[in-house]
Amino acid sequence: MAFTFIFCFIPPFLFIFLFHSLLLHFFKPNRPKLPLPPGTMGWPYIGETFHLYSQNPNVFFASKQKRYGSIFKTHILGCPCVMISSPDAAKFVLVTKSHLFKPTFPASKERMLGKQAIFFNQGPYHAKLRKLVLRAFMPDSIKNIVPNIESIAKHSLHSLQGRLITTFQEMKTYTFNVALLSIFGKDDQVLYREDLKRCYYILEKGYNSMPINLPGTLFNKSMKARKEIAQILAKIISTRRQTKQVDCNDLLGSFMSDKEGLTDEQIADNVISVIFAARDTTASVLTWIIKYLGENPSVLQAVTEEQEAIMRGKEEQELSWEDTKKMPLTSRVIQETLRVASILSFTFREAVEDVEYEGYLIPKGWKVLPLFRNIHHSPEIFPDPQKFDPSRFEVNFGSGSKLAV
Ligand code: HEM
């Protein structure tokens, strides 16, 4: 009986199934195929790389944006790319749909900073690192070190007196010292500061070198320096563990106190990466602030008055966390400098699958570059974008006629 059932009914079902599959194969439902964003891809393989390098990259990006709008395609450095230059598109790629776009860096950079660093990861491990880094830079963690940061600044200024200096170099020394303070707190760093500084300087020299790991090359020296930094960190971690000193207020403490636990290697990769992320960026912004204040004497005068008023109004001579909240003009100068100087012109991501954005296809595997500088210099968002004007960051309450100071 069962045999008869199988014999009679299965073949018609099989036939219908196969027929349906064949129909689907030859007559696919007419789904609209999304177009690629506008733009040109240049020559085969080379793309538009020479075009990009034959001029200021910012001019390349700006002229493309003018021609094609805020989303366009191109081909540079061997990769097909989609460039985006609107705040909404940047939010889509970096925040709301960040899981569809993975960070991509050359393998040599990953080896140098460390594969397990926050920059090169996604998902729960990235979220965990982000939480640990943020915890160490929250007001509760940094308010106690404000006087120490001030003291580093005073010491730096004192050491400059009577010397002809390269501002950026001096700012790098200053930000390195502040980075060590925020990572290791007030004590640990003193012991190892010079060794860490020596190794980090070797590491950074080779960061943009050819990734050839042979004795004597800059890359090789950097990799050795990196190893030495990891050894110094392992010593600091071991001392902290022995003395049961787990202080979440500094970054190392935050990494060490994580319940799920980070390995020493993960901690080393992330400490090196945070120094890397924090140091040159901050030093560069400080250098631009000095330049803009020098070029705008009235703003310099107003900032000086704001700072002097804070010191006049208090008994003790040390700067406190509360004081930093009484600097609206100084804060606006920082914001406007970040906008005009736009020290990081763009970043890279890679689409992990085909993605639709505003009716366009971003194909899987293509690089996606949010162009921060184009957004910061857009006349629709910031009228007269080249002008250094801190007042554009004044908070406007209500009708628009009354400005908060
Ligand atoms: C004013 C100076 C700075 C600028 C302009 C800046 C800019 C940026 C930008 C644009 C990114 C995103 C990169 C990307 O996702 O592709 C980033 C990421 C990051 N920055 Fe900064 N940064 C500055 C200072 C600092 C400082 C002082 C720290 C110290 C904690 C820091 C730590 C980080 C970290 C850990 C990330 C990775 C975040 C993540 O992957 O979730 N940055 N920074």
Residues whose N, C-alpha, C, O or C-beta is under 5 A from the ligand:
A	BS01	HEM	I118 F119 R130 V133 V274 A277 A278 T281 T282 V285 L344 T347 F348
